[in-house]
């Protein structure tokens, strides 16, 4: 039996499919060199179908944020067409006469689930098995969510940036790069980076999508002081 990276349930091999991390729609209109060695993980049908709308929402947000700056107008075009097809004019997007441009709103909470999904996928890719259900997670993104601007999040983000060799590329550096680090208790109330998961009480995954949107996911075990400190902001 094998396990789904997301729910952690066990299945026979023919009951599982492959899920791309990040979603294929993030690179499908890019040249072949952007699609080399894309990370895939084993996934059950239910989890595979669960995120398709959210995948498209983040892809559309990226397309608008990039605005064709990388020279790939097809990515922008696909995002715009998706917004027009899936969203409602006057509710989700409007034309602002005073600024001469469209304004688009995105529901951020579901996109946090996609960040968490990619975090689980990177854990599975790095360690070869699903993350334990004893870990609960919090996803934060500073472009649209002020949670990312806390001192704790900046501290963990800097841990990743100080270890460039820890980053794993999926497809191409301009599409997706991610670093996942594990922590063990240190002296006093400190903590240290560790490669031994059996002594790990917290994990952090820092991900960069299209060099445009970055995200930090913190995952902590449901016990100990650190969990109690950040419990109010965790995704349940």
Residue frames as qw, qx, qy, qz and C-alpha x, y, z in Angstrom:
[[0.000, 0.887, 0.463, 0.000, 0.00, 0.00, 0.00],
 [0.394, 0.199, -0.009, 0.897, 1.07, 3.57, -0.69],
 [0.137, -0.652, -0.510, 0.544, -0.07, 6.85, 0.81],
 [0.230, 0.839, 0.310, 0.384, -1.64, 10.04, -0.53],
 [0.437, 0.194, -0.249, 0.842, 0.65, 12.99, 0.15],
 [0.199, -0.444, -0.029, -0.873, -2.24, 15.21, 1.23],
 [0.736, -0.451, -0.065, -0.502, -4.70, 13.21, 3.36],
 [0.145, -0.529, 0.801, -0.240, -2.12, 10.56, 4.34],
 [0.860, 0.018, 0.349, -0.371, -4.56, 7.68, 3.78],
 [0.310, -0.320, 0.840, 0.309, -3.26, 4.42, 2.30],
 [0.748, 0.475, 0.031, -0.464, -4.33, 3.12, -1.12],
 [0.821, 0.086, 0.466, 0.318, -3.33, 0.47, -3.62],
 [0.320, -0.315, 0.365, 0.816, -1.04, 1.85, -6.30],
 [0.116, 0.344, 0.691, 0.625, -3.72, 1.79, -9.02],
 [0.158, -0.816, -0.553, 0.059, -5.96, 3.97, -6.82],
 [0.316, -0.729, 0.008, 0.607, -3.42, 6.80, -6.81],
 [0.565, 0.748, 0.169, 0.304, -2.51, 9.36, -9.41],
 [0.578, -0.056, -0.093, 0.808, 0.26, 11.94, -9.65],
 [0.058, -0.955, -0.278, 0.082, -0.18, 15.50, -8.43],
 [0.551, 0.477, -0.068, 0.681, 2.15, 18.24, -9.65],
 [0.425, -0.812, -0.190, 0.353, 3.75, 20.59, -7.13],
 [0.331, 0.307, 0.325, -0.831, 3.09, 23.36, -8.00],
 [0.674, 0.471, 0.512, -0.250, 0.00, 22.74, -10.19],
 [0.583, 0.187, 0.554, 0.564, 0.64, 22.14, -13.90],
 [0.227, 0.871, 0.392, 0.190, -1.35, 25.26, -14.81],
 [0.320, -0.866, 0.107, 0.370, 1.49, 27.37, -13.40],
 [0.263, -0.535, 0.596, 0.538, 3.77, 26.39, -16.29],
 [0.659, 0.324, 0.674, 0.078, 1.64, 24.81, -19.03],
 [0.488, 0.854, 0.177, 0.041, 1.91, 27.77, -21.43],
 [0.204, -0.839, 0.448, 0.233, 5.67, 28.11, -20.91],
 [0.579, 0.546, -0.586, -0.153, 8.35, 26.55, -23.16],
 [0.921, -0.087, -0.381, -0.003, 9.50, 22.99, -22.50],
 [0.491, 0.300, -0.533, 0.620, 12.59, 24.11, -20.58],
 [0.319, -0.392, 0.328, -0.798, 10.23, 25.43, -17.88],
 [0.872, -0.167, -0.038, -0.460, 8.68, 21.99, -17.45],
 [0.623, 0.320, -0.691, 0.177, 11.77, 19.84, -16.87],
 [0.406, -0.021, -0.776, 0.482, 11.81, 17.73, -13.70],
 [0.444, -0.455, -0.006, -0.772, 8.51, 19.02, -12.36],
 [0.104, -0.158, 0.866, -0.462, 7.87, 17.55, -8.93],
 [0.670, -0.220, -0.432, -0.563, 5.03, 15.02, -8.68],
 [0.206, -0.215, 0.814, -0.499, 3.68, 13.22, -5.62],
 [0.194, -0.258, -0.929, -0.181, 1.19, 10.37, -5.16],
 [0.303, 0.024, 0.237, -0.923, -2.37, 11.56, -4.65],
 [0.267, 0.362, 0.884, -0.125, -5.82, 9.99, -4.23],
 [0.118, 0.505, 0.605, 0.604, -8.65, 11.00, -6.57],
 [0.250, -0.850, -0.460, 0.054, -10.52, 12.96, -3.91],
 [0.404, -0.690, 0.051, 0.598, -7.52, 15.13, -3.03],
 [0.401, 0.029, 0.522, 0.752, -6.55, 15.45, -6.69],
 [0.032, 0.615, 0.589, 0.523, -9.94, 16.99, -7.55],
 [0.354, -0.721, -0.479, 0.355, -10.23, 19.03, -4.36],
 [0.323, -0.620, 0.016, 0.715, -8.02, 21.96, -5.35],
 [0.482, 0.368, 0.524, 0.598, -8.63, 22.58, -9.07],
 [0.025, 0.913, 0.316, 0.257, -10.56, 25.84, -8.55],
 [0.465, -0.838, 0.096, 0.268, -8.02, 27.08, -5.98],
 [0.662, -0.086, 0.417, 0.617, -5.16, 26.19, -8.37],
 [0.329, 0.626, 0.443, 0.552, -6.78, 28.40, -10.98],
 [0.228, -0.954, -0.194, -0.024, -7.34, 31.26, -8.50],
 [0.538, -0.664, 0.251, 0.455, -3.65, 31.45, -7.57],
 [0.569, 0.166, 0.510, 0.624, -2.60, 31.05, -11.21],
 [0.158, 0.820, 0.400, 0.378, -4.88, 33.97, -12.13],
 [0.376, -0.911, -0.016, 0.171, -3.50, 36.07, -9.26],
 [0.622, -0.355, 0.391, 0.578, 0.04, 35.35, -10.45],
 [0.465, 0.459, 0.517, 0.553, -0.86, 36.19, -14.05],
 [0.021, -0.942, -0.254, -0.218, -2.29, 39.58, -13.04],
 [0.518, -0.790, 0.137, 0.300, 0.62, 40.33, -10.69],
 [0.625, -0.154, 0.461, 0.611, 3.20, 39.51, -13.36],
 [0.358, 0.818, 0.142, -0.427, 1.27, 41.39, -16.07],
 [0.807, 0.566, 0.061, 0.158, 3.44, 39.86, -18.80],
 [0.175, -0.912, 0.360, 0.092, 6.67, 41.21, -17.28],
 [0.599, -0.350, 0.676, 0.247, 8.52, 38.00, -18.14],
 [0.189, 0.386, -0.603, -0.672, 7.53, 38.30, -21.80],
 [0.003, 0.180, 0.974, 0.140, 5.01, 35.44, -21.64],
 [0.387, -0.015, -0.030, -0.921, 1.77, 37.10, -22.71],
 [0.579, -0.141, -0.726, -0.344, 0.09, 33.69, -22.96],
 [0.351, -0.232, -0.768, 0.482, 0.22, 33.28, -19.19],
 [0.126, 0.207, 0.256, -0.936, -1.43, 36.68, -18.70],
 [0.470, 0.022, -0.456, -0.755, -3.97, 35.95, -21.43],
 [0.504, -0.194, -0.840, -0.057, -4.91, 32.62, -19.84],
 [0.190, -0.267, -0.646, 0.689, -5.37, 34.27, -16.44],
 [0.258, 0.165, 0.010, -0.952, -7.55, 37.05, -17.85],
 [0.531, -0.052, -0.630, -0.564, -9.74, 34.59, -19.78],
 [0.420, -0.223, -0.847, 0.237, -10.11, 32.47, -16.65],
 [0.013, -0.244, -0.456, 0.856, -11.20, 35.48, -14.59],
 [0.405, 0.110, -0.230, -0.878, -13.78, 36.54, -17.18],
 [0.557, -0.073, -0.756, -0.335, -15.11, 32.97, -17.45],
 [0.508, -0.255, -0.778, 0.266, -15.23, 32.11, -13.76],
 [0.179, -0.319, -0.460, 0.809, -15.85, 35.40, -11.97],
 [0.103, 0.783, 0.611, 0.058, -18.77, 37.85, -11.95],
 [0.259, 0.373, 0.066, 0.888, -18.39, 41.39, -13.27],
 [0.349, -0.648, -0.086, -0.672, -19.45, 43.93, -10.68],
 [0.824, -0.550, 0.001, -0.137, -18.79, 41.50, -7.85],
 [0.874, -0.244, 0.159, 0.389, -15.35, 39.97, -8.42],
 [0.464, -0.097, 0.265, 0.840, -13.96, 42.52, -10.86],
 [0.212, 0.888, 0.360, -0.193, -14.91, 46.00, -12.07],
 [0.533, 0.438, 0.135, 0.712, -13.54, 48.65, -14.39],
 [0.316, -0.696, -0.260, 0.590, -12.36, 51.77, -12.54],
 [0.413, 0.823, 0.261, 0.289, -13.00, 54.80, -14.78],
 [0.201, -0.966, 0.156, 0.040, -10.88, 57.11, -12.65],
 [0.493, -0.574, 0.594, 0.271, -7.79, 54.89, -12.89],
 [0.587, 0.564, -0.395, -0.425, -8.54, 53.48, -16.32],
 [0.278, 0.305, -0.911, 0.003, -8.03, 49.85, -15.30],
 [0.764, -0.316, -0.471, -0.308, -9.80, 46.78, -14.02],
 [0.232, -0.488, 0.666, -0.513, -9.75, 45.93, -10.34],
 [0.748, -0.042, -0.630, -0.204, -10.00, 42.28, -9.37],
 [0.509, -0.534, 0.489, -0.465, -10.68, 40.74, -5.96],
 [0.614, 0.142, -0.777, -0.015, -9.54, 37.27, -4.88],
 [0.784, -0.551, 0.001, -0.285, -10.73, 35.25, -1.91],
 [0.170, 0.673, -0.685, 0.220, -7.49, 34.66, -0.04],
 [0.647, -0.360, 0.569, -0.358, -8.60, 32.02, 2.48],
 [0.959, 0.211, 0.168, -0.082, -8.96, 29.18, -0.08],
 [0.575, 0.700, -0.373, 0.199, -5.57, 30.10, -1.55],
 [0.323, -0.637, 0.628, -0.309, -4.06, 29.45, 1.88],
 [0.902, -0.040, 0.396, -0.169, -5.20, 25.84, 1.39],
 [0.810, 0.562, -0.108, 0.125, -3.18, 25.66, -1.83],
 [0.101, 0.764, -0.551, 0.319, -0.09, 26.98, -0.04],
 [0.630, -0.396, 0.595, -0.303, -0.63, 24.29, 2.60],
 [0.943, 0.272, 0.170, -0.088, -1.10, 21.66, -0.11],
 [0.597, 0.693, -0.338, 0.223, 2.23, 22.63, -1.72],
 [0.244, -0.662, 0.609, -0.362, 3.88, 22.51, 1.71],
 [0.840, -0.135, 0.477, -0.221, 2.59, 18.95, 2.21],
 [0.865, 0.500, -0.015, 0.024, 3.74, 18.05, -1.29],
 [0.315, 0.757, -0.500, 0.279, 7.25, 19.34, -0.66],
 [0.529, -0.490, 0.620, -0.310, 7.41, 17.40, 2.61],
 [0.927, 0.139, 0.323, -0.129, 6.37, 14.22, 0.81],
 [0.698, 0.676, -0.201, 0.128, 8.89, 14.87, -1.97],
 [0.070, 0.750, -0.574, 0.321, 11.76, 15.48, 0.45],
 [0.391, -0.395, 0.742, -0.374, 11.08, 12.75, 3.01],
 [0.275, 0.101, -0.906, -0.306, 9.13, 10.14, 1.02],
 [0.214, -0.445, -0.863, 0.105, 6.00, 9.96, 3.20],
 [0.160, -0.776, -0.343, -0.505, 3.10, 12.25, 4.24],
 [0.015, 0.421, -0.455, 0.784, 3.49, 14.72, 7.06],
 [0.219, -0.248, -0.882, 0.336, 2.16, 13.42, 10.39],
 [0.248, -0.699, -0.508, -0.439, -1.39, 14.46, 11.37],
 [0.534, -0.605, -0.363, 0.466, 0.04, 15.65, 14.70],
 [0.292, -0.145, 0.118, 0.938, 1.32, 18.71, 12.83],
 [0.216, 0.832, 0.500, -0.104, -1.03, 21.64, 12.26],
 [0.507, 0.128, 0.262, 0.811, -0.16, 24.43, 9.89],
 [0.062, 0.854, 0.224, -0.465, -0.46, 28.15, 9.25],
 [0.574, 0.353, 0.380, 0.634, 0.08, 29.68, 5.80],
 [0.090, -0.846, -0.150, 0.504, 0.99, 33.36, 5.45],
 [0.566, 0.398, 0.371, 0.620, 1.68, 35.54, 2.44],
 [0.264, -0.483, -0.214, 0.807, 2.82, 39.12, 2.91],
 [0.042, 0.149, 0.457, 0.876, 1.49, 40.56, -0.37],
 [0.435, -0.410, -0.430, -0.676, -2.11, 40.07, 0.70],
 [0.743, -0.535, -0.395, -0.070, -2.00, 38.94, 4.31],
 [0.078, -0.836, 0.347, -0.418, -0.46, 40.88, 7.17],
 [0.898, -0.416, 0.137, -0.029, 0.20, 37.70, 9.17],
 [0.863, 0.288, -0.056, 0.411, 3.37, 37.28, 7.12],
 [0.234, 0.751, -0.198, 0.584, 4.78, 40.54, 8.45],
 [0.711, -0.696, 0.029, -0.094, 5.22, 39.31, 12.03],
 [0.105, -0.778, 0.618, -0.039, 8.66, 39.13, 13.60],
 [0.710, -0.177, 0.680, -0.051, 8.41, 35.32, 13.91],
 [0.796, 0.520, 0.309, 0.011, 7.60, 34.84, 10.25],
 [0.340, 0.890, -0.300, 0.048, 10.42, 37.13, 9.16],
 [0.414, -0.610, 0.674, -0.045, 12.79, 35.16, 11.38],
 [0.768, 0.060, 0.638, 0.026, 11.85, 31.84, 9.77],
 [0.644, 0.759, 0.096, -0.007, 11.88, 33.34, 6.30],
 [0.087, 0.873, -0.480, 0.019, 15.45, 34.50, 6.90],
 [0.662, -0.327, 0.674, 0.019, 16.45, 30.99, 8.00],
 [0.793, 0.413, 0.439, 0.086, 15.49, 29.77, 4.53],
 [0.426, 0.899, -0.077, 0.070, 17.12, 32.65, 2.68],
 [0.231, -0.791, 0.567, -0.001, 20.36, 32.06, 4.57],
 [0.571, -0.172, 0.795, 0.107, 20.43, 28.48, 3.26],
 [0.507, 0.514, -0.295, -0.626, 20.21, 28.78, -0.54],
 [0.196, 0.256, -0.928, -0.186, 21.27, 25.14, -0.95],
 [0.293, 0.181, 0.843, -0.413, 18.07, 24.06, 0.80],
 [0.532, 0.446, 0.049, -0.718, 15.87, 25.27, -2.07],
 [0.465, 0.132, 0.848, 0.216, 14.33, 22.66, -4.38],
 [0.271, 0.337, -0.307, -0.848, 13.27, 23.65, -7.89],
 [0.549, 0.342, 0.757, -0.087, 10.23, 22.25, -9.65],
 [0.560, 0.731, 0.375, 0.108, 10.31, 22.74, -13.40],
 [0.462, 0.543, 0.001, 0.702, 12.30, 25.98, -13.47],
 [0.345, -0.246, -0.439, 0.792, 13.56, 28.54, -10.88],
 [0.139, -0.059, -0.111, -0.982, 11.31, 31.18, -12.43],
 [0.563, -0.327, -0.567, -0.504, 8.24, 29.00, -11.84],
 [0.767, -0.583, -0.089, -0.253, 8.70, 27.53, -8.36],
 [0.451, 0.366, -0.665, 0.469, 11.35, 27.16, -5.66],
 [0.700, -0.610, -0.106, -0.355, 10.82, 25.84, -2.15],
 [0.287, 0.387, -0.740, 0.469, 12.84, 25.21, 1.00],
 [0.762, -0.508, -0.252, -0.311, 11.66, 23.06, 3.90],
 [0.230, 0.453, -0.671, 0.539, 13.43, 23.07, 7.27],
 [0.725, -0.473, -0.495, -0.071, 12.83, 21.11, 10.49],
 [0.049, -0.667, 0.403, -0.625, 13.51, 22.37, 14.01],
 [0.701, -0.294, -0.617, 0.203, 14.33, 20.74, 17.34],
 [0.430, -0.898, -0.087, -0.046, 14.41, 22.29, 20.82],
 [0.524, 0.507, -0.395, 0.558, 17.69, 23.98, 21.73],
 [0.395, -0.152, -0.594, 0.684, 19.00, 25.27, 25.02],
 [0.117, 0.272, 0.346, -0.890, 16.54, 27.23, 27.09],
 [0.528, 0.585, 0.458, -0.412, 13.69, 28.45, 24.89],
 [0.187, 0.602, -0.512, -0.583, 15.71, 28.34, 21.67],
 [0.894, 0.255, 0.352, -0.110, 15.50, 25.93, 18.77],
 [0.208, -0.528, 0.662, 0.490, 17.89, 24.55, 16.16],
 [0.709, 0.420, -0.332, -0.460, 17.59, 23.29, 12.59],
 [0.533, -0.284, 0.795, -0.046, 17.74, 19.49, 12.41],
 [0.455, 0.262, -0.686, -0.504, 17.68, 16.74, 9.77],
 [0.140, -0.070, -0.970, 0.187, 16.32, 14.21, 12.29],
 [0.418, -0.378, -0.350, -0.748, 12.54, 14.31, 12.11],
 [0.627, -0.399, -0.663, 0.085, 12.07, 12.15, 15.20],
 [0.398, -0.381, -0.394, 0.735, 13.32, 15.08, 17.32],
 [0.044, 0.252, 0.290, 0.922, 11.47, 17.71, 15.29],
 [0.039, 0.529, 0.685, -0.499, 8.70, 19.79, 16.90],
 [0.316, 0.791, 0.161, -0.498, 8.19, 22.32, 14.08],
 [0.578, 0.198, 0.539, 0.579, 8.67, 22.68, 10.32],
 [0.221, 0.754, 0.075, -0.614, 8.66, 25.66, 8.01],
 [0.593, 0.317, 0.575, 0.467, 8.34, 25.73, 4.24],
 [0.062, 0.696, -0.057, -0.713, 9.18, 28.86, 2.29],
 [0.575, 0.374, 0.657, 0.313, 7.92, 28.88, -1.30],
 [0.050, 0.536, -0.184, -0.822, 8.37, 31.31, -4.18],
 [0.571, 0.511, 0.641, 0.048, 5.88, 31.22, -7.06],
 [0.493, 0.722, 0.306, 0.377, 6.93, 32.82, -10.37],
 [0.455, 0.039, -0.162, 0.875, 9.36, 35.15, -8.54],
 [0.170, -0.490, -0.243, -0.820, 6.26, 37.17, -7.74],
 [0.673, -0.543, 0.001, -0.502, 4.46, 35.73, -4.71],
 [0.345, 0.272, -0.830, 0.344, 6.20, 34.11, -1.77],
 [0.743, -0.459, -0.178, -0.453, 4.66, 32.20, 1.09],
 [0.067, 0.372, -0.824, 0.421, 5.69, 30.82, 4.46],
 [0.797, -0.324, -0.359, -0.361, 3.95, 27.78, 5.97],
 [0.114, -0.452, 0.745, -0.477, 4.61, 26.94, 9.61],
 [0.810, -0.204, -0.474, -0.278, 3.69, 23.47, 10.90],
 [0.106, -0.479, 0.685, -0.539, 3.94, 22.61, 14.59],
 [0.387, -0.165, -0.905, 0.059, 3.13, 19.56, 16.67],
 [0.468, -0.629, -0.307, -0.540, 0.00, 19.75, 18.81],
 [0.732, -0.591, -0.257, 0.221, 1.89, 19.92, 22.08],
 [0.619, -0.064, -0.077, 0.779, 4.50, 22.08, 23.73],
 [0.129, -0.654, -0.210, 0.715, 4.92, 25.77, 24.37],
 [0.076, -0.195, 0.478, 0.853, 5.47, 26.72, 20.73],
 [0.092, -0.419, -0.816, -0.388, 2.09, 25.33, 19.73],
 [0.198, -0.722, -0.579, 0.324, 0.34, 27.20, 22.52],
 [0.193, -0.483, 0.062, 0.852, 2.03, 30.45, 21.46],
 [0.127, 0.199, -0.494, -0.837, 0.77, 30.40, 17.87],
 [0.165, 0.333, 0.927, -0.040, -2.42, 28.31, 18.24],
 [0.273, 0.661, 0.390, -0.581, -4.76, 31.31, 17.78],
 [0.313, 0.658, -0.319, -0.607, -3.47, 31.87, 14.23],
 [0.221, -0.181, 0.922, 0.260, -3.27, 28.26, 13.07],
 [0.595, 0.079, -0.444, -0.665, -5.47, 26.81, 10.33],
 [0.577, -0.158, 0.698, -0.395, -7.61, 24.19, 12.05]]
